[in-house]
Amino acid sequence: MAQELQSINLVAPAFKGINTEDSPLAQDPSFAEIADNAVIDKRGRIAARKGHTVITTNKTVLGTDSLRAIKNYRDNAGNTKLFSVGNNKIISGTATLVDETPASYTISANNWKIVNFNDHLFFFQRGFEPLVYSQHTGVVEKMSVHAHATGVASTMYGNEVLAAYGRLWTADFSTNKSTIYWSDLLDGVAWSGGSSGNIDISKVWPDGYDEIVALAAHNDLLIIFGKHSIVVYAGATSPASMTLSDTIAGIGCVNRDTVQYTGTDVLFLAHTGLKSFGRTIQEKSMPISSLSGNITKDLIAALQNETEFFRSVYSPEEGFYLLTFTGQDMTYCFDVRGTLENGSYRVTRWPSTGFTSFTTLTDGTLYIGTSNGISTHTGYTDNNVSYRFKYYSPSLTFGDSSRIKILKKLKPTLVGANNATVFMKWSYDFDTTYATAEFTVGTQITGFYGESEYTTVEFTGGQLTNQRSLNTTGYGTSVQVGLESEINGSSLSLQEINVMALIGKLL
């Protein structure tokens, strides 16, 4: 008597993102072992990420370097100007990059923090005099030469700067890691007189000693991130009278450029993974939960191996927080639209993008900095170059890890993938050598009601679905399936994969 085929229907595969923490045999098939150059789309499917298009046509001033930071200047009159940094220069422009470095000002590092404040744009970096730009002056100038500057001294050349509560705040100096300075009210160049001031928090670190890494503002709180602890002051709108509100020991921030605001919370990277300030306050010392709990070991390894710098961005329009390890050319994409049962964000990886900086505009545009200049986050090529989309499932046992599985068919359902060649992969028992079956989706034309194409193709409302049935070979106690495709101008979403196998004898 013929044996009945058994199936695992992977509906919305990788809906929960990557999981490299749990045993692959015990994993929910909604996770993925690999999800590269992917996002979780608004319908809950794993899909190819968007690419980027370089809009810079003249990058002479950048040379062979990359853009290390980008910020859009905007004043109350609506004037805007895009600034970036790289090649030891202050740069403006998008199509043509222009050197805006002040005369007789020598720059030897590109680790600038750039913020907008009260119709001015400020540049801060440890050991360098802060720089200022405004539409009124029309030039980038040293802070000390600004017409209203007071108290600008080398002791406040900080690596961190925060624009909040009507003033600038700066910290992380070459020889002082526990003092914070704040400017006069509504005057980012006035650091003496008025209501300017400073505070030394060396006596309030919960573990006795720490170093300020980053500053953040949230709900009238001044949040001070150390390397291994967090100090919170309340009443920051009146800094002279603000009071110590909370301290958290055992968790800090690894780098100021990982801090991002989501509107309701503050995200930051700690030594144990991506964290939320709100959740950290609730759980206090050494919180066990993490927004990156499904890739904790991978993220810790990336932290330990990073030799250059970190960059991050939050995009409410795309619903993600991107975290880039530039020295490893690896970006992790965290879907911030909701958390899983264990409190983690869904996460995918974007390898080998060349991204080195980000900024978002008020209209939702995401600018990306690379060695080619300024790019926009759009389309489905990386500046007319294809990139590889990869999905691999956890190991599938069909509910019984002791029996032989003879894989018979794979039935993928794709949305989009116009004119793409798709490679279906499978292997047995954790073997990294995969069998492959390929097919080409071919050119498709979307049918719309009332148009001539309606009679020749299926009416889909703009979403093309392609289903295939592929014969497979081999056997083993567990099966892993995957899908790869070059993304070259067309979107691709993976709706489902039906995995059909015969269940054999006990081993």
SVG drawing of the C-alpha trace seen along z (x, -y; Angstrom):
<svg xmlns="http://www.w3.org/2000/svg" viewBox="-13 -89 58 91">
<polyline fill="none" stroke="black" stroke-width="0.4" points="0.0,0.0 1.4,-3.4 2.4,-5.6 0.6,-8.9 2.7,-12.1 3.0,-14.3 3.5,-18.0 4.6,-21.0 3.1,-24.1 5.4,-27.0 2.9,-29.9 4.6,-33.3 8.0,-31.6 10.4,-33.7 7.5,-35.7 9.4,-35.8 12.8,-36.6 16.1,-35.0 16.6,-32.8 20.2,-31.6 19.7,-31.0 17.4,-28.0 18.1,-24.5 17.3,-24.2 15.4,-21.0 13.1,-22.6 12.4,-25.8 9.1,-27.1 9.2,-26.9 8.0,-30.5 11.6,-31.4 14.5,-31.4 18.1,-30.3 19.1,-32.7 17.2,-35.8 19.7,-38.0 18.9,-41.2 15.3,-40.8 12.6,-42.6 9.3,-41.5 6.7,-43.3 3.5,-44.8 1.6,-41.5 4.0,-39.5 5.9,-37.9 9.7,-37.7 10.5,-40.0 13.5,-41.5 14.7,-44.8 14.7,-47.9 18.0,-49.0 19.6,-52.4 20.2,-54.8 23.2,-57.1 22.2,-60.7 25.7,-62.1 27.4,-62.8 30.5,-64.6 32.2,-63.3 35.7,-64.7 36.0,-66.2 35.2,-62.8 38.0,-61.0 38.1,-57.3 36.6,-57.8 33.0,-57.1 30.5,-59.5 30.6,-59.0 27.6,-61.1 24.7,-62.9 22.3,-65.6 19.8,-67.8 19.9,-71.5 16.4,-73.0 15.5,-76.3 12.1,-77.8 11.8,-79.6 11.9,-76.3 15.5,-76.7 17.2,-73.4 20.7,-72.2 22.2,-68.7 25.5,-68.3 27.8,-65.3 31.3,-64.4 34.1,-62.3 37.7,-62.5 38.4,-64.9 36.1,-67.5 32.7,-69.1 30.7,-68.6 27.4,-69.9 25.2,-69.0 23.7,-65.9 24.5,-65.8 27.7,-67.7 29.6,-67.5 31.1,-70.8 33.9,-71.3 32.5,-73.5 35.4,-73.1 36.3,-76.5 39.6,-78.0 42.6,-77.3 40.6,-74.5 42.4,-71.1 40.3,-67.9 42.0,-64.5 39.0,-62.4 35.4,-61.9 33.5,-60.9 31.2,-63.9 27.9,-64.1 25.6,-66.6 22.4,-68.1 19.9,-70.8 19.1,-73.4 17.3,-76.8 18.0,-77.6 21.6,-76.3 23.4,-73.1 26.1,-72.0 29.1,-69.6 30.7,-68.0 33.7,-65.6 36.0,-64.9 39.1,-67.0 37.9,-69.4 36.3,-72.8 32.6,-72.6 31.4,-74.0 28.3,-75.9 26.2,-76.6 23.2,-78.8 21.4,-80.3 22.1,-83.7 25.9,-83.4 25.8,-81.0 29.1,-79.3 30.3,-76.7 32.4,-78.4 34.2,-77.7 31.9,-78.2 34.3,-80.6 34.0,-83.1 30.2,-83.1 28.9,-86.6 27.1,-85.5 29.6,-82.9 30.6,-82.8 32.6,-80.4 33.7,-78.2 36.7,-76.4 38.7,-73.3 37.3,-71.6 33.9,-71.3 34.9,-69.9 32.7,-66.9 32.2,-63.8 28.4,-63.7 25.9,-66.5 22.2,-66.5 19.7,-69.2 16.8,-69.0 14.7,-71.1 15.7,-74.4 19.5,-74.0 22.5,-72.0 24.1,-69.4 27.6,-68.0 29.7,-65.3 32.5,-62.7 35.6,-64.9 39.2,-63.8 40.1,-64.1 36.7,-64.2 34.2,-61.3 31.7,-62.3 30.8,-66.0 27.9,-67.3 27.8,-70.9 24.6,-72.7 24.3,-75.9 22.2,-78.9 18.5,-78.7 17.8,-78.8 21.5,-79.7 23.7,-76.9 26.9,-79.0 26.6,-80.5 28.3,-78.2 28.9,-80.8 26.5,-83.2 22.7,-83.1 21.3,-79.6 24.2,-77.7 26.0,-75.3 27.4,-71.8 27.1,-68.8 29.6,-66.2 28.0,-62.8 31.1,-60.9 29.7,-60.4 26.3,-58.9 27.5,-56.1 25.8,-53.0 29.0,-50.9 31.4,-53.5 32.9,-54.5 31.8,-54.7 32.3,-56.9 29.6,-58.9 29.0,-57.5 25.7,-59.0 22.9,-61.4 19.2,-61.2 16.0,-63.1 12.6,-61.4 9.6,-62.7 11.4,-65.5 14.2,-63.2 17.9,-63.5 19.2,-60.0 22.9,-59.6 24.3,-56.4 27.6,-55.1 29.5,-52.1 28.1,-49.8 25.3,-51.8 22.6,-54.4 21.9,-57.5 18.6,-59.4 17.8,-63.0 14.3,-64.4 13.3,-68.0 15.8,-68.5 13.8,-71.5 15.4,-73.4 18.8,-71.8 20.1,-73.8 17.4,-72.2 17.1,-68.8 17.2,-65.8 18.6,-62.3 15.6,-60.1 17.1,-56.6 20.2,-54.6 20.6,-51.2 23.6,-49.1 25.1,-46.5 23.8,-47.8 25.0,-50.7 25.5,-51.8 28.4,-50.7 28.3,-53.7 26.4,-57.1 25.5,-56.4 23.3,-53.4 20.8,-55.6 17.6,-56.3 14.2,-57.7 11.1,-55.9 8.6,-58.6 7.6,-56.5 10.9,-55.0 14.7,-55.2 16.6,-52.3 20.3,-51.7 22.9,-49.0 24.3,-47.5 27.0,-44.8 24.3,-42.2 22.2,-43.3 19.6,-45.9 17.7,-47.4 14.8,-49.7 15.1,-52.4 11.5,-52.0 11.9,-48.3 15.3,-48.7 13.8,-51.1 11.0,-48.6 13.4,-45.7 16.2,-47.6 19.6,-46.0 20.7,-43.4 17.4,-43.0 17.2,-39.5 15.0,-40.4 16.4,-41.9 15.0,-43.3 17.6,-41.2 17.1,-38.0 16.9,-35.8 20.4,-36.7 22.1,-37.5 25.3,-35.5 25.6,-36.9 25.3,-40.4 27.8,-40.0 30.3,-38.5 29.8,-41.4 30.4,-43.8 33.6,-42.1 34.9,-42.0 34.0,-45.6 37.1,-47.7 35.6,-50.8 32.3,-52.4 28.6,-51.9 25.7,-53.6 22.0,-53.4 18.7,-54.9 15.1,-54.6 12.5,-55.0 8.9,-55.1 7.8,-55.0 9.7,-51.7 9.0,-50.4 12.6,-49.5 15.7,-50.3 18.9,-49.6 22.2,-48.9 25.3,-48.8 28.7,-47.4 30.8,-49.3 34.0,-47.4 32.2,-44.1 29.9,-45.7 26.9,-44.1 23.5,-45.7 20.9,-44.2 17.3,-45.2 15.0,-45.2 11.2,-45.3 9.9,-47.7 6.2,-47.3 5.8,-44.8 7.6,-42.2 7.4,-38.4 6.4,-36.3 9.8,-36.5 9.9,-40.3 12.3,-40.4 12.0,-42.3 11.9,-40.3 15.3,-40.7 16.9,-40.1 20.4,-40.8 21.7,-43.0 25.3,-41.9 27.8,-43.7 25.8,-46.9 28.6,-49.4 26.4,-51.6 28.3,-54.0 25.8,-56.6 22.1,-57.4 19.6,-60.2 15.9,-60.6 14.1,-63.7 10.8,-65.1 9.1,-63.8 10.2,-60.2 13.1,-60.1 15.9,-57.9 19.4,-59.1 22.3,-56.6 25.9,-57.5 28.5,-55.3 31.8,-55.7 29.9,-56.9 28.2,-59.8 24.5,-60.3 21.9,-57.6 18.2,-57.4 16.6,-54.2 14.5,-53.2 14.1,-50.7 15.3,-47.1 18.9,-47.4 22.0,-48.7 22.7,-51.6 22.0,-49.4 23.8,-46.4 21.8,-43.3 22.0,-41.8 21.2,-38.3 18.1,-37.6 18.3,-34.4 15.9,-32.5 16.7,-29.2 14.3,-27.5 15.2,-25.8 15.6,-22.0 12.2,-20.4 11.4,-17.0 7.7,-16.6 7.1,-16.0 9.4,-13.0 13.1,-13.4 13.7,-9.6 12.2,-8.7 13.7,-9.0 12.2,-11.7 12.2,-11.3 11.6,-14.7 9.4,-14.6 8.3,-18.1 8.8,-21.7 6.0,-24.1 6.9,-27.8 4.5,-30.6 6.1,-33.9 4.6,-37.4 6.4,-39.7 9.8,-38.3 9.2,-39.6 11.7,-38.1 13.8,-36.6 15.7,-33.3 14.9,-31.6 17.0,-28.8 15.2,-26.4 17.6,-24.6 17.4,-21.6 19.6,-19.5 19.4,-16.8 20.7,-16.4 22.5,-19.7 24.6,-19.2 25.8,-22.5 25.9,-21.0 22.6,-21.8 20.8,-20.3 19.4,-22.9 16.4,-23.3 16.1,-26.5 13.3,-28.2 12.7,-31.5 9.6,-33.5 9.7,-35.3 8.3,-38.6 4.8,-39.2 2.3,-41.9 -0.2,-42.9 -3.8,-42.8 -6.2,-45.6 -9.9,-45.8 -11.0,-47.7 -7.6,-47.4 -6.7,-45.2 -4.3,-43.1 -7.2,-42.0 -8.2,-39.3 -4.7,-37.7 -3.5,-37.6 -5.1,-37.0 -6.6,-40.1 -4.4,-40.6 -4.8,-44.2 -1.2,-44.9 0.3,-41.9 1.5,-39.0 1.6,-35.5 3.7,-32.7 3.4,-29.1 5.8,-26.2 6.0,-22.5 9.6,-21.2 10.6,-17.5 13.3,-16.8 15.7,-14.0 17.5,-12.5 16.5,-11.5 17.4,-12.1 16.0,-12.5 15.6,-16.3 15.2,-18.6 16.2,-22.2 14.8,-24.2 15.9,-27.5 15.3,-30.0 17.7,-32.4 17.3,-34.9 19.2,-37.9 17.2,-41.1 17.6,-43.2 14.8,-45.7 11.7,-43.9 10.4,-43.2 10.0,-39.6 8.0,-38.3 7.8,-34.7 4.2,-33.8 4.6,-30.2 6.5,-27.0 4.7,-23.6 7.3,-20.9 6.1,-17.4 7.8,-14.2 7.4,-10.5 7.9,-9.4 10.1,-6.3 11.2,-3.8 12.8,-4.4 16.6,-4.7"/>
</svg>
